[in-house]
Amino acid sequence: MKKTNKIVYISLLVAQALVLYIFESFIPVPFIAPGAKLGLANIIIVIALYTLNNYSEVFLVLFLRLLLATIFGGNISSFLFSLFGGIFSFSAMIIVKKLWNNKVSIIGISATGAVFHNIGQLCIASFLVKNIGVMLYLPILTILAIGTGIFVGITANFCVNHLKKLPYFKETYKTRG
């Protein structure tokens, strides 16, 4: 991929993730557990994980989306929660993808990312409030994360399968497998 094309593609991914994040903020979520959301912006992160050759570029998409989301409607605490959740999620997805590339599908990797996103957020929450009791939300959030992670994974899988058909991405998929 040419450098200019890659910059444009990364910019489009960031913009799409930001639009999905803003759209999701308008969806009322019943109060099941604090911070429970669908994670629609993570569809784009999972797509980036499978379409970009470099994990640092995927992290750039994640970080720019978090930064812009904070600028458009967040605060420093929401940025911290999202950042730590994103780092945990991103790290877990990369580890699972590298270790079990042929055994775990995009859907499984997405569900892993969703679970670890919640673990990261609960870790920073317990650190900030200085109370490990926050971790009592983990079982509920894990069940919700598996469901939303499967949804995000199915959607990302659909998109990636269609992107594979584009001539622009054929070279990428030959090298990444």
Secondary structure, 3 states (H helix, E strand, C coil): CCHHHHHHHHHHHHHHHHHHHHHHHCCCCCCCCCCCCCCCCHHHHHHHHHHCCCHHHHHHHHHHHHHHHHHHHCCHHHHHHHHHHHHHHHHHHHHHHHHCCCCCCHHHHHHHHHHHHHHHHHHHHHHHHCCHHHHHHHHHHHHHHHHHHHHHHHHHHHHHHHHCCCHHHHHHHHHHC
